[in-house]
Amino acid sequence: MKVDERVINVLSAYAPQAGLSRESKERFWGDTISVISDLSETDTVVLAGDLNGHVGACADGYDDVHGGCGYGRRNLEGEYILESCVALNMVVCNSKFKKRLSHLITYSSGAPVAR
C-alpha cells in the first residue's frame, strides 16, 4: 500500500499454537524475519494477526520493543515475538499504552480467559 510517498507493508500472520513443536515455531519466526528483512528499510511494516504468544506485563530487558503496558506472564512464544522485534527493529504497539483491564482480554469462553 502506498500513502503519499510512504510504502506500507501490512502482513497478516498466524503463528503456531502453544502445543506445537519448537521447530515449527522457529521455522515460522525464521520465515517471518526473512520476509520482513527482504523489504526496503524505508518501508513501514505492520505485522498483524495472531502471534500466539504472551509478551507479559513488563518490558524486562526489552525496553526498546515493549512499552511496559502488557498483561500477565511472558511465555516462550512471547519471547519469540520480542526477539523478532529486536531483530527487525519493530515494537509491540499494544504494549505502548495503558488499557482498561477489560480491554486486555482478547478471548474468553466460560471460566478460562486468554489475555
N, C-alpha and C positions, 0 to 999 in steps of 0.2 A: 504494500500500500504506500502511496506517496502523498504526503501532505506538504503543500508548498514545495520546498526543495528537500525535505527530510523524507528518507525512506524508513518505513516502519515495517518490521517483520513480526507477524503475530504467529506464534507456534502453539498448537494445541497438542498436549501430551497426556498420556495415561500411563503412569509408572506401574511397574509390577507391584502387586499387593504384598503385604507383610509376610504371608505364609510361603511365598515363592523363594526360589533359591537365591543365594548371594550372587551367583554367577549371572543370573538373569537381570538382577538389579545393576550389577557392574556393567553389563553389556548395554542396558538401557541408558545409563548415565554416560558411558563412553560414547555411544552413538549420538546422544543429545549434545554433548560437549563438542563433538566433531562437526555436527551440522551447524551449530551456532558459531563455532570458530571459523567456519568457511565463509561467513557473512562479512561484509565490509565493516571495519571498525567504526566507521562514521554512521552506520545504520543504528536505529533504535530497535531493540529486540524485546518483545513481550512473550514470555513463556507462561502459558496459562493451561489449566486443566486440573487433573487430579494427580498430584505427585506422590500421593500415598505415604506421606511422612509427617511427623510432628517435629517442628523446629524448636519447640519449648518456649517457656515464658521469658527467659533471659538470653542475652547475647552470648555470655560465657565464652569469650575469646573470639567471637565472630562479629565484633563491633562494626566492621565495615559493611557487613551484609545483613545483619539482624538488628532491628531497631529497638529491641528490648520490650516490645509490647505484644509478645506472643502468649501462649497458654500452655500450661501443663509441663510435662516432661518431654525432653528430646528423646527420640528413638533413633535406631540405626538408619532408618530411611530419612529422618530429618538431618542426620549427619551428611548423607549423600547430597541432599538439597543444598545445605550450607557449603560443603566443599565444592560443589559445582558452581555455586555463586561466586566463591572466591576465585576459582579458576577462570571464570568468564567475566569477572568484574561486573557482576549483577547484584541485585538486592532482593530480599524477600519483602516486597512492598507492604504486604498486610501486617508486617511486624513493626512498621514505622509509625503507626498511630494507635492511640488507645481506643478501645471499643467497649461497649457495654457487655457484660457477661453473656447476655442472651444472644449477642451477635458473634460471640466466639464459637458457638456451637454450629457446626456445619451439617450435622446429620444426627437425628435421634429417632429411635424406634423402640417404644417400650422403655424398659429400665436402662439398658446400655446407651451411652451417649458418646459419639465421636466428636472430637474438637480439633 
